[in-house]
Amino acid sequence: MRAAFLRSLIFGLLCLTLSGCNALTRAREVGKAPPMAAVQDPSGIPSAVPVKMPMPNPEMGERQPNSLWRTGSRAFFRDQRASRVGDILTVIISIDEKAEISNETKRSRTNKEDANVTNLLGIESQLTKVLPEGVRGADLLATGSNLANAGKGTVDRSEKINLRVAATITQVLPNGNLVMAGRQQMTVNFDMRELLVTGVIRPEDISAENTVNYDQVAEARISYGGRGQIQDVQQPRYGSQVLDILMPF
């Protein structure tokens, strides 16, 4: 019991210490803009780690002395548009769509059947033995049913996205089409936004500016979301999500 109390006390003191450091930093910056870091070697940035990217096979060509022409080249000036594994192009995502659908269905049906059996080969006179309270032939059979169904559905959807992301060619298919994939992350105020795009494109659809529109990407997979403090508040707790799945009502 004492050990548990000591652990809790140490944890609380540690939290107070960390919060105190943050409070002192914020107090020093009252009335001033947050200071910017000094110019330094970018390789020291934590996220600046060595990158391994898909690369094309090395081209072996005989170089001619005193010549700008390289053996095996198809043009004097190289096309700057992405065409090989490892090349980069820009994917333009400009979505402005709206869909409105309204359906209403109504159905009703009424059935009624009456049978007036006053004489049935004399059998009706024997029914008083089975039904002591008596029976009338006009009331031997009477059925009725009512059915009514009504349904109504409405869809009103609107989407508007304008994004640009750089993607890398990861594979050249046998027919010449290019497989590309790109990812972009941005962190603002402890909230990260992430954009992912993958798909297959034709070299002919790449513009002179080395860009391609999202609607020219086959098997396109576009994901735009985020995670962080704001996203965490917007999402229900895990317990609530589990209860939503398990509760039948």
Backbone torsions as a table, in degrees:
resi	resn	phi	psi	omega
1	MET	NA	-43.0	179.3
2	ARG	-66.3	-39.5	179.4
3	ALA	-63.6	-40.6	178.4
4	ALA	-64.0	-38.7	178.5
5	PHE	-64.9	-41.5	179.3
6	LEU	-63.9	-41.0	178.6
7	ARG	-63.2	-42.2	179.0
8	SER	-64.2	-39.6	179.6
9	LEU	-65.2	-42.7	179.1
10	ILE	-64.2	-41.8	179.3
11	PHE	-63.0	-42.0	179.2
12	GLY	-65.0	-41.5	178.0
13	LEU	-63.8	-38.1	178.4
14	LEU	-63.4	-42.7	178.8
15	CYS	-64.1	-41.0	178.4
16	LEU	-64.3	-37.5	179.7
17	THR	-64.7	-46.3	179.8
18	LEU	-63.7	-44.1	179.0
19	SER	-65.7	-33.9	178.2
20	GLY	-66.0	-39.8	177.0
21	CYS	-61.2	-43.9	178.9
22	ASN	-65.2	-38.9	179.9
23	ALA	-65.4	-41.1	179.0
24	LEU	-64.3	-40.2	178.7
25	THR	-63.2	-44.1	179.9
26	ARG	-66.8	-34.6	179.5
27	ALA	-66.5	-36.0	179.2
28	ARG	-69.6	-20.5	-176.4
29	GLU	-100.7	11.4	179.2
30	VAL	-64.4	127.6	179.3
31	GLY	79.8	3.0	-179.6
32	LYS	-131.2	154.7	175.8
33	ALA	-74.9	148.1	177.5
34	PRO	-57.4	133.1	-178.3
35	PRO	-68.8	146.3	178.3
36	MET	-89.6	152.1	179.8
37	ALA	-71.5	154.0	179.1
38	ALA	-72.5	155.5	177.2
39	VAL	-66.8	128.8	-176.3
40	GLN	-148.1	178.2	179.3
41	ASP	-64.0	118.7	-177.2
42	PRO	-65.5	-18.6	179.3
43	SER	-67.7	-12.4	178.2
44	GLY	-84.9	-6.4	177.7
45	ILE	-66.6	134.4	-175.3
46	PRO	-55.7	-36.4	-177.9
47	SER	-84.1	-4.3	-179.4
48	ALA	-86.8	74.4	179.5
49	VAL	-102.7	159.1	177.5
50	PRO	-57.2	135.9	-175.9
51	VAL	-108.4	135.1	174.8
52	LYS	-112.3	116.7	-177.1
53	MET	-120.1	155.1	175.1
54	PRO	-63.9	133.2	-176.7
55	MET	-122.9	147.2	177.6
56	PRO	-73.0	161.2	176.2
57	ASN	-65.3	140.3	-179.3
58	PRO	-63.4	137.9	179.8
59	GLU	-92.2	123.3	-180.0
60	MET	-100.3	109.0	179.2
61	GLY	-135.7	143.2	179.9
62	GLU	-75.7	125.6	179.5
63	ARG	-87.2	131.6	179.1
64	GLN	-90.6	129.2	179.1
65	PRO	-64.3	141.5	177.7
66	ASN	58.6	34.1	-179.3
67	SER	-139.5	140.3	176.2
68	LEU	-87.3	-8.2	-178.2
69	TRP	-86.5	137.9	178.5
70	ARG	-112.5	133.7	-178.2
71	THR	-61.3	133.4	179.6
72	GLY	95.9	-8.5	179.3
73	SER	-75.4	145.5	179.7
74	ARG	-96.7	-13.0	179.2
75	ALA	-150.8	157.4	-179.0
76	PHE	-69.4	-42.5	177.4
77	PHE	-103.3	133.5	-178.5
78	ARG	-76.5	136.7	176.1
79	ASP	-69.7	125.4	-176.4
80	GLN	-81.8	-2.4	177.8
81	ARG	-75.2	149.9	-178.4
82	ALA	-63.0	132.7	-179.4
83	SER	-149.9	-14.6	-176.9
84	ARG	-122.9	162.9	176.9
85	VAL	-59.8	131.2	-178.6
86	GLY	97.8	-15.8	177.6
87	ASP	-71.3	156.6	-176.7
88	ILE	-117.3	138.7	173.7
89	LEU	-137.7	166.0	-178.1
90	THR	-105.7	130.1	177.0
91	VAL	-101.1	123.8	179.9
92	ILE	-98.2	118.8	-180.0
93	ILE	-109.9	104.0	-180.0
94	SER	-128.6	96.7	-176.0
95	ILE	-112.6	124.4	175.2
96	ASP	-140.9	85.8	-173.2
97	GLU	-124.4	150.5	176.7
98	LYS	-146.5	133.7	-179.3
99	ALA	-131.4	131.1	177.1
100	GLU	-129.0	123.4	-179.7
101	ILE	-133.9	133.0	178.9
102	SER	-137.4	123.5	179.6
103	ASN	-127.6	140.0	177.0
104	GLU	-141.7	128.0	-177.3
105	THR	-130.0	132.3	176.3
106	LYS	-132.3	139.4	179.4
107	ARG	-147.7	136.4	179.2
108	SER	-146.8	149.8	179.3
109	ARG	-153.5	137.6	178.5
110	THR	-128.0	128.1	178.6
111	ASN	-122.0	139.7	177.0
112	LYS	-149.2	129.7	-179.2
113	GLU	-134.9	131.6	176.6
114	ASP	-127.7	139.8	177.6
115	ALA	-123.3	121.9	179.7
116	ASN	-105.7	96.8	-177.7
117	VAL	-109.4	94.5	-179.9
118	THR	-89.8	-27.2	178.7
119	ASN	-137.5	122.7	179.4
120	LEU	-133.3	69.7	177.4
121	LEU	56.3	27.8	178.0
122	GLY	81.7	-3.7	-178.6
123	ILE	-68.8	-28.2	-177.5
124	GLU	-62.3	-25.5	178.8
125	SER	-72.6	-21.1	179.8
126	GLN	-87.3	-7.8	-178.2
127	LEU	-67.8	-22.2	179.7
128	THR	-67.6	-21.7	177.0
129	LYS	-74.8	-33.2	179.2
130	VAL	-84.0	-38.6	-179.9
131	LEU	-115.3	91.7	-174.6
132	PRO	-59.7	-27.5	-178.6
133	GLU	-74.8	-6.2	177.5
134	GLY	91.9	160.9	-179.8
135	VAL	-150.5	147.7	176.6
136	ARG	-108.3	142.1	-178.5
137	GLY	-63.1	-28.9	-179.3
138	ALA	-73.3	-14.1	-177.9
139	ASP	-111.6	21.1	-177.4
140	LEU	-68.0	-37.7	-174.2
141	LEU	-144.6	126.6	176.3
142	ALA	-153.9	120.9	-179.9
143	THR	-129.1	154.5	177.8
144	GLY	-160.1	149.3	179.0
145	SER	-150.5	146.1	176.6
146	ASN	-128.6	135.8	179.5
147	LEU	-134.7	131.1	178.8
148	ALA	-146.1	126.6	177.1
149	ASN	-128.7	140.7	177.9
150	ALA	-141.5	131.1	179.0
151	GLY	-138.2	144.2	-178.9
152	LYS	-148.0	131.5	179.8
153	GLY	-139.4	142.7	-178.8
154	THR	-137.5	134.1	176.2
155	VAL	-124.4	124.3	177.0
156	ASP	-133.4	100.9	-174.0
157	ARG	-123.6	136.1	179.6
158	SER	-139.7	130.3	-179.1
159	GLU	-133.4	136.1	177.7
160	LYS	-145.4	113.5	-178.2
161	ILE	-135.8	134.3	175.2
162	ASN	-133.5	105.8	-176.3
163	LEU	-140.7	157.5	173.4
164	ARG	-135.3	135.2	-179.3
165	VAL	-142.6	140.5	176.7
166	ALA	-85.4	134.4	-179.6
167	ALA	-124.9	157.2	-178.2
168	THR	-113.0	137.4	174.9
169	ILE	-71.1	121.7	-177.8
170	THR	-106.1	-17.1	-177.2
171	GLN	-160.9	142.7	173.0
172	VAL	-110.6	116.6	-177.6
173	LEU	-75.8	160.8	-178.2
174	PRO	-57.8	-29.8	180.0
175	ASN	-86.0	3.4	177.3
176	GLY	98.9	-12.4	178.1
177	ASN	-68.3	156.0	-173.1
178	LEU	-114.9	133.4	173.5
179	VAL	-96.5	126.9	-176.8
180	MET	-129.8	157.6	178.8
181	ALA	-151.2	139.7	-180.0
182	GLY	-146.3	150.4	178.6
183	ARG	-143.1	140.7	-179.6
184	GLN	-137.1	130.8	178.8
185	GLN	-124.6	140.4	177.8
186	MET	-142.6	129.8	-180.0
187	THR	-112.7	124.1	177.6
188	VAL	-133.8	119.5	177.6
189	ASN	52.4	52.7	175.4
190	PHE	62.8	21.4	176.2
191	ASP	-128.1	125.6	-176.1
192	MET	-103.1	133.4	172.9
193	ARG	-109.3	133.3	-176.3
194	GLU	-129.4	132.8	179.2
195	LEU	-121.1	126.7	179.1
196	LEU	-123.2	138.5	177.4
197	VAL	-146.1	132.3	176.7
198	THR	-141.7	159.5	177.1
199	GLY	160.3	-171.5	-177.6
200	VAL	-121.1	134.3	-178.6
201	ILE	-129.8	161.4	174.5
202	ARG	-96.6	141.2	176.6
203	PRO	-58.5	-30.6	-178.6
204	GLU	-67.7	-21.8	-178.1
205	ASP	-85.5	-7.4	178.5
206	ILE	-79.7	124.5	-176.2
207	SER	-76.4	174.5	179.4
208	ALA	-65.6	-22.0	176.9
209	GLU	-86.5	8.9	179.7
210	ASN	63.4	43.2	177.6
211	THR	-126.7	159.4	176.9
212	VAL	-143.8	140.4	179.3
213	ASN	-81.0	152.4	-177.0
214	TYR	-64.0	-30.5	-178.9
215	ASP	-78.1	0.8	173.7
216	GLN	-104.4	9.7	-179.5
217	VAL	-100.8	118.3	176.4
218	ALA	-81.8	148.6	-177.7
219	GLU	51.5	41.5	-177.0
220	ALA	-69.5	137.2	174.1
221	ARG	-127.9	106.9	-177.0
222	ILE	-118.0	126.3	-179.8
223	SER	-132.3	126.7	177.8
224	TYR	-132.1	113.5	-178.4
225	GLY	-154.7	-162.5	-178.4
226	GLY	-163.9	172.5	175.0
227	ARG	-152.6	152.2	-177.2
228	GLY	146.2	-161.2	-175.2
229	GLN	-65.9	-45.7	-179.6
230	ILE	-66.6	-44.7	179.2
231	GLN	-64.0	-34.5	-179.6
232	ASP	-66.2	-36.7	179.1
233	VAL	-70.7	-33.8	-177.3
234	GLN	-73.8	-22.6	-177.9
235	GLN	-91.6	140.4	175.4
236	PRO	-67.7	156.2	179.6
237	ARG	-65.0	158.5	-178.9
238	TYR	-59.6	-38.6	179.2
239	GLY	-61.9	-40.0	178.4
240	SER	-66.4	-38.7	178.5
241	GLN	-64.9	-39.5	178.4
242	VAL	-65.3	-43.1	179.9
243	LEU	-64.2	-37.0	178.4
244	ASP	-62.5	-30.3	179.6
245	ILE	-80.2	-39.3	-172.3
246	LEU	-86.2	-33.4	-175.8
247	MET	-70.5	126.1	-178.5
248	PRO	-80.9	-10.9	-175.9
249	PHE	-116.6	NA	NA
